[in-house]
Amino acid sequence: MVRYLKEKFETLKLARENQVLKKKCKTLKAENEILKSALRMREESGKKKRCLPAEKLEILKRYNNMVIKGKEVLLGTLLLYYGIGRSTLFFWQKQYQENGLSGLVNKPTAPKYSPHRTPLLIEKIALKIYDASNKKGCRIKKGYKSISQQLTLLGKYFKRTPRTIKKILIRHERISGITKEPKKYGKIIAEKANELWAIDITCFGPFYIFGLTDLYSRKCLGLKLALNQTSEAAIKLVKEAIARYGIPTFILSDNGSQFIGRDLTTDTEFGRFLKSQGIEHKRTDLGSPWQNGIMERFFGSLKRELLYLLEDLQQEDALTDYLLEYLIYYNRYRPHQGIGGLIPDELFYGKRLSPDPGKDFELIEKTFADGHLIAFELKKAA
């Protein structure tokens, strides 16, 4: 009898263990199916982190089948393998019950308005400056660098990088996104204003134009119109600049006969005048005009922005007036890329000419030389 009871007990024990093992086996099979499904989804989705609506629906179906069969114990495994949270699963379930499959469509995560995007007001100002300077018949072509510098001069609120302005112009189809690498040349180093001046000559019709520039600030100190290339005209220009701005340490020129003797050793009247003023005369090497490149570049801007528009002008007085207006425009309003977008007068005098008006302002266009030159400034709104 005892032996029979022992055998019966062992049989019941084995049957109970068999049931437990079967239950564990079913659980492992269910977990295996979940794992295979999760791995397949990851392979199909690649690197994207968000689930597609069809994938969300499959996860919900698996969860519902688990609930029906009383296998809620697998919920932790399901969440772990699919890489989602419990609240996410229940949110999908609620959305699907209320809106069907459309409720599982992913919504855009980007904000409707980026906090770092340039304000529309500043975009309009940038486009206005570009359109005004690039309209038909206008030779003052402002690119994204010039516009960035112009905005910086308007005030801190308007300051934007050249890259930002370039994106704005490309977005509004003003320019192409294809750019070329600029050519780079050597720089003439001047450490302070009134240290090194440069003088040069260019021609326009029957006239010769003498120009004098401070190489530190790029400020044009004067322009002189003459019918001949003479030392007298150069001396007169330098005298007027000295009376107004003081005596420089050096003056740079090329090897023209107005500045140096024809044998390149004998001083002309110009050289003797500089010695009398205690100014050291520096000269460029022969055949090296780029050593006075800042003056060459200034005359290029003068011709491109003004003189080429006045090809029929032959009156000396009228041309002199135009040159004086160009000096005001160039020195007081035109940002210069060679000095980091500053205005020559600001760097020469070492102070900001116009205060930052902040957000309350009125954008004003100023014209010079009968509308051939356009500048911009801000005026506080009344």
C-alpha positions as CSV (number, residue, x, y, z in Angstrom):
1,M,0.0,0.0,0.0
2,V,2.8,2.4,0.9
3,R,4.6,1.5,-2.3
4,Y,1.5,2.3,-4.3
5,L,1.1,5.7,-2.7
6,K,4.7,6.5,-3.4
7,E,4.3,5.7,-7.1
8,K,1.1,7.7,-7.3
9,F,2.8,10.7,-5.6
10,E,5.7,10.5,-8.1
11,T,3.3,10.3,-11.0
12,L,1.4,13.4,-9.9
13,K,4.7,15.2,-9.3
14,L,5.9,14.4,-12.8
15,A,2.6,15.5,-14.3
16,R,2.8,18.8,-12.5
17,E,6.4,19.4,-13.6
18,N,5.3,18.5,-17.2
19,Q,2.6,21.1,-17.1
20,V,5.1,23.8,-15.8
21,L,7.5,22.9,-18.6
22,K,4.8,23.0,-21.2
23,K,3.8,26.5,-20.0
24,K,7.4,27.7,-20.0
25,C,7.8,26.3,-23.5
26,K,4.7,28.2,-24.8
27,T,6.1,31.3,-23.1
28,L,9.5,30.9,-24.8
29,K,7.8,30.3,-28.2
30,A,5.7,33.5,-27.8
31,E,8.9,35.4,-26.8
32,N,10.7,34.0,-29.8
33,E,7.9,35.2,-32.1
34,I,8.1,38.6,-30.6
35,L,11.9,38.7,-31.0
36,K,11.7,37.6,-34.6
37,S,9.1,40.3,-35.4
38,A,11.2,43.0,-33.7
39,L,14.3,42.0,-35.5
40,R,12.5,42.0,-38.9
41,M,11.2,45.5,-38.2
42,R,14.6,46.8,-37.3
43,E,16.1,45.3,-40.5
44,E,13.3,46.8,-42.6
45,S,13.3,50.2,-41.0
46,G,17.1,50.6,-41.1
47,K,18.5,53.5,-39.0
48,K,15.2,55.4,-38.6
49,K,14.0,55.5,-35.0
50,R,10.3,56.0,-35.5
51,C,7.9,53.1,-36.2
52,L,5.6,53.2,-39.3
53,P,1.9,52.9,-38.9
54,A,1.9,49.3,-40.1
55,E,4.5,48.4,-37.6
56,K,2.6,50.0,-34.8
57,L,-0.5,48.1,-35.8
58,E,1.4,44.8,-35.7
59,I,2.6,45.5,-32.2
60,L,-0.9,46.4,-31.0
61,K,-2.3,43.1,-32.5
62,R,0.4,41.1,-30.7
63,Y,-0.5,42.8,-27.5
64,N,-4.2,42.2,-27.9
65,N,-3.6,38.5,-28.6
66,M,-1.5,38.3,-25.4
67,V,-4.4,39.8,-23.4
68,I,-7.0,37.5,-24.9
69,K,-4.9,34.4,-24.2
70,G,-4.1,35.6,-20.7
71,K,-0.4,36.2,-21.3
72,E,0.0,39.7,-20.0
73,V,3.1,38.5,-18.2
74,L,4.9,38.9,-21.6
75,L,4.2,42.6,-21.8
76,G,7.6,43.5,-20.3
77,T,9.3,41.3,-23.0
78,L,7.3,42.9,-25.8
79,L,8.2,46.4,-24.7
80,L,11.8,45.4,-24.3
81,Y,12.2,43.8,-27.7
82,Y,10.4,46.5,-29.6
83,G,12.1,49.2,-27.7
84,I,9.1,51.2,-26.7
85,G,7.6,52.4,-23.4
86,R,4.5,51.2,-21.6
87,S,2.9,54.7,-22.0
88,T,3.7,54.7,-25.7
89,L,2.0,51.4,-26.3
90,F,-1.2,52.5,-24.4
91,F,-1.1,55.9,-26.3
92,W,-1.0,54.0,-29.6
93,Q,-3.9,51.8,-28.5
94,K,-6.0,54.9,-27.6
95,Q,-5.2,56.6,-30.9
96,Y,-6.1,53.5,-32.9
97,Q,-9.4,53.0,-31.1
98,E,-10.4,56.7,-31.7
99,N,-9.1,57.4,-35.2
100,G,-8.2,54.0,-36.7
101,L,-5.0,53.6,-38.7
102,S,-4.8,57.3,-39.3
103,G,-4.3,57.8,-35.6
104,L,-1.0,55.9,-35.9
105,V,0.5,58.2,-38.5
106,N,3.6,59.9,-37.2
107,K,3.3,63.6,-36.7
108,P,6.3,65.9,-37.6
109,T,8.6,66.6,-34.6
110,A,10.0,69.8,-36.0
111,P,8.6,73.0,-34.5
112,K,6.3,75.1,-36.7
113,Y,8.7,78.0,-36.3
114,S,12.4,77.5,-35.5
115,P,13.6,79.8,-32.7
116,H,16.9,80.2,-34.5
117,R,15.4,81.2,-37.9
118,T,16.1,84.8,-39.1
119,P,13.1,87.0,-38.4
120,L,11.0,87.8,-41.5
121,L,11.6,91.5,-41.0
122,I,15.4,91.1,-41.3
123,E,14.9,88.8,-44.4
124,K,12.9,91.5,-46.0
125,I,15.6,94.1,-45.3
126,A,18.3,91.8,-46.7
127,L,16.3,91.2,-49.9
128,K,15.6,94.9,-50.2
129,I,19.3,95.8,-50.0
130,Y,20.1,93.1,-52.6
131,D,17.3,94.1,-55.0
132,A,18.2,97.8,-54.7
133,S,21.9,97.2,-55.4
134,N,21.4,94.6,-58.2
135,K,18.6,96.3,-60.2
136,K,19.1,96.8,-63.9
137,G,21.5,99.6,-64.7
138,C,23.0,99.7,-61.2
139,R,26.7,98.8,-61.0
140,I,26.9,98.5,-57.2
141,K,26.5,94.8,-56.9
142,K,26.1,93.7,-53.3
143,G,26.6,90.0,-52.5
144,Y,25.8,88.1,-49.4
145,K,29.0,89.2,-47.6
146,S,28.4,92.9,-48.3
147,I,24.8,92.5,-47.2
148,S,25.9,90.8,-44.0
149,Q,28.3,93.6,-43.2
150,Q,25.6,96.2,-44.0
151,L,23.2,94.6,-41.6
152,T,25.9,94.5,-38.9
153,L,26.4,98.2,-39.3
154,L,22.7,98.8,-38.8
155,G,22.8,97.4,-35.2
156,K,23.3,94.3,-33.1
157,Y,19.7,93.2,-33.6
158,F,20.2,92.9,-37.4
159,K,23.6,91.2,-37.3
160,R,23.6,88.0,-39.3
161,T,26.5,85.9,-40.7
162,P,27.3,85.8,-44.4
163,R,26.3,82.1,-44.4
164,T,22.8,83.1,-43.1
165,I,22.4,85.8,-45.7
166,K,23.6,83.4,-48.4
167,K,20.9,80.9,-47.4
168,I,18.2,83.6,-47.5
169,L,19.2,84.7,-51.0
170,I,19.3,81.1,-52.2
171,R,15.9,80.3,-50.6
172,H,14.4,83.4,-52.4
173,E,16.1,82.5,-55.7
174,R,18.2,85.6,-55.8
175,I,21.5,83.8,-56.2
176,S,22.8,80.3,-57.1
177,G,24.2,78.0,-54.5
178,I,27.4,77.4,-56.6
179,T,30.3,79.6,-55.6
180,K,33.9,80.0,-56.7
181,E,37.0,80.3,-54.4
182,P,38.2,83.9,-54.4
183,K,41.8,84.7,-55.3
184,K,44.1,85.6,-52.5
185,Y,46.8,88.1,-52.6
186,G,49.4,89.4,-50.1
187,K,48.4,92.1,-47.6
188,I,50.0,95.5,-46.8
189,I,50.2,95.7,-43.0
190,A,49.5,99.0,-41.3
191,E,48.9,98.9,-37.5
192,K,47.2,102.3,-37.0
193,A,45.6,105.2,-38.8
194,N,47.8,107.8,-40.4
195,E,50.8,105.5,-40.4
196,L,50.9,104.5,-44.1
197,W,49.2,106.3,-46.9
198,A,49.1,105.2,-50.6
199,I,48.9,107.5,-53.7
200,D,48.2,106.5,-57.3
201,I,46.7,107.8,-60.5
202,T,44.0,106.6,-62.9
203,C,42.6,108.1,-66.1
204,F,39.0,108.8,-67.1
205,G,38.3,110.3,-70.5
206,P,40.5,113.4,-70.9
207,F,41.1,113.6,-67.1
208,Y,43.6,112.1,-64.7
209,I,42.4,111.3,-61.1
210,F,44.9,111.3,-58.2
211,G,43.8,109.3,-55.2
212,L,45.2,109.2,-51.7
213,T,44.1,106.4,-49.2
214,D,45.0,105.5,-45.6
215,L,45.9,101.8,-45.8
216,Y,44.9,100.9,-42.2
217,S,41.3,102.1,-42.4
218,R,40.8,102.1,-46.2
219,K,39.6,105.7,-45.9
220,C,40.0,107.7,-49.1
221,L,41.7,110.9,-47.9
222,G,41.1,112.8,-51.1
223,L,40.6,112.8,-54.9
224,K,42.1,115.3,-57.3
225,L,41.1,115.9,-60.9
226,A,43.8,117.1,-63.3
227,L,44.4,117.3,-67.1
228,N,48.1,116.2,-66.7
229,Q,50.0,113.8,-64.6
230,T,52.2,116.2,-62.7
231,S,54.0,116.3,-59.4
232,E,52.2,119.6,-58.6
233,A,48.8,117.9,-58.6
234,A,50.1,115.1,-56.3
235,I,51.7,117.6,-53.9
236,K,48.5,119.6,-53.7
237,L,46.5,116.5,-52.9
238,V,48.9,115.5,-50.1
239,K,49.0,119.0,-48.7
240,E,45.2,119.1,-48.4
241,A,45.2,115.7,-46.7
242,I,47.9,116.7,-44.2
243,A,46.1,119.9,-43.3
244,R,43.0,117.9,-42.6
245,Y,44.2,114.7,-41.1
246,G,47.8,115.2,-39.9
247,I,51.2,114.0,-41.1
248,P,51.6,110.3,-41.9
249,T,54.8,108.3,-41.3
250,F,55.1,106.8,-44.8
251,I,53.6,107.3,-48.2
252,L,53.6,104.5,-50.7
253,S,53.6,105.1,-54.5
254,D,54.6,103.3,-57.7
255,N,57.6,104.4,-59.8
256,G,55.8,106.9,-62.0
257,S,57.7,110.0,-63.1
258,Q,55.3,112.1,-61.0
259,F,56.7,110.5,-57.8
260,I,60.3,109.5,-58.7
261,G,62.8,110.6,-61.3
262,R,63.0,109.0,-64.7
263,D,66.3,107.4,-63.8
264,L,64.6,105.9,-60.6
265,T,67.2,107.5,-58.3
266,T,66.7,111.3,-58.7
267,D,64.0,112.8,-56.5
268,T,61.3,114.8,-58.2
269,E,59.6,117.8,-56.6
270,F,57.2,115.3,-55.0
271,G,60.0,113.4,-53.2
272,R,61.6,116.6,-52.0
273,F,58.3,117.8,-50.6
274,L,57.9,114.5,-48.6
275,K,61.4,115.0,-47.1
276,S,60.6,118.5,-46.1
277,Q,57.5,117.2,-44.2
278,G,59.5,114.4,-42.5
279,I,57.6,111.7,-44.4
280,E,59.4,108.6,-45.6
281,H,58.7,107.7,-49.3
282,K,58.1,104.0,-50.0
283,R,58.0,102.7,-53.5
284,T,56.7,99.5,-55.1
285,D,59.1,97.2,-57.0
286,L,59.3,97.6,-60.7
287,G,56.4,95.8,-62.5
288,S,54.7,95.0,-59.2
289,P,51.4,97.0,-59.2
290,W,49.9,94.5,-56.7
291,Q,52.2,96.0,-54.0
292,N,49.9,99.0,-54.2
293,G,46.9,96.8,-54.6
294,I,44.6,98.7,-52.2
295,M,44.7,101.8,-54.3
296,E,44.2,99.7,-57.5
297,R,41.2,98.1,-55.9
298,F,39.8,101.5,-54.8
299,F,40.0,102.8,-58.4
300,G,38.3,99.6,-59.6
301,S,35.4,100.3,-57.2
302,L,35.3,104.0,-58.2
303,K,35.1,103.1,-61.9
304,R,32.6,100.2,-61.5
305,E,30.3,102.0,-59.1
306,L,30.3,105.5,-60.6
307,L,32.6,106.5,-63.4
308,Y,31.4,103.9,-66.0
309,L,27.9,105.4,-65.6
310,L,29.3,108.8,-66.5
311,E,31.0,108.0,-69.8
312,D,29.7,111.0,-71.6
313,L,30.5,113.4,-68.8
314,Q,33.3,115.8,-70.0
315,Q,32.7,118.8,-67.6
316,E,35.4,119.1,-64.9
317,D,33.2,120.9,-62.3
318,A,30.4,118.3,-62.6
319,L,32.8,115.4,-62.4
320,T,34.5,117.0,-59.4
321,D,31.1,117.2,-57.6
322,Y,30.5,113.5,-58.4
323,L,33.9,112.5,-56.9
324,L,33.2,114.5,-53.7
325,E,29.8,112.7,-53.3
326,Y,31.6,109.3,-53.9
327,L,34.0,110.1,-51.1
328,I,31.1,110.7,-48.7
329,Y,29.4,107.5,-49.8
330,Y,32.6,105.4,-49.7
331,N,34.0,106.7,-46.3
332,R,30.7,107.1,-44.3
333,Y,28.2,104.5,-45.6
334,R,29.8,101.7,-47.6
335,P,31.0,98.7,-45.6
336,H,34.4,97.5,-46.6
337,Q,35.2,93.7,-46.8
338,G,38.9,94.3,-46.4
339,I,38.4,95.6,-42.9
340,G,35.9,93.1,-41.7
341,G,32.7,94.9,-42.9
342,L,33.4,98.1,-41.0
343,I,33.1,101.6,-42.5
344,P,36.4,103.4,-43.2
345,D,35.5,106.5,-41.2
346,E,34.7,104.3,-38.1
347,L,38.0,102.6,-38.2
348,F,39.9,105.8,-39.0
349,Y,38.4,107.7,-36.1
350,G,38.1,104.7,-33.8
351,K,34.5,105.1,-32.9
352,R,31.0,104.1,-34.0
353,L,29.3,106.8,-36.0
354,S,25.7,105.8,-35.5
355,P,24.2,104.2,-32.4
356,D,22.2,101.0,-32.5
357,P,18.5,101.9,-32.6
358,G,17.3,98.4,-31.5
359,K,14.1,97.1,-32.9
360,D,12.2,100.4,-33.2
361,F,13.6,101.9,-36.4
362,E,12.9,103.1,-39.9
363,L,15.1,101.9,-42.8
364,I,16.1,104.9,-45.0
365,E,17.7,104.8,-48.4
366,K,20.2,107.6,-49.2
367,T,21.3,108.4,-52.7
368,F,24.4,110.1,-54.0
369,A,25.6,111.3,-57.4
370,D,22.1,111.7,-58.9
371,G,20.9,108.3,-57.6
372,H,23.9,106.3,-59.0
373,L,25.0,105.4,-55.4
374,I,22.6,103.9,-52.8
375,A,23.3,103.6,-49.1
376,F,21.2,102.5,-46.1
377,E,20.9,103.8,-42.6
378,L,18.5,103.4,-39.7
379,K,16.5,106.2,-38.1
380,K,14.6,105.7,-34.8
381,A,10.9,105.5,-35.4
382,A,9.0,108.5,-34.0
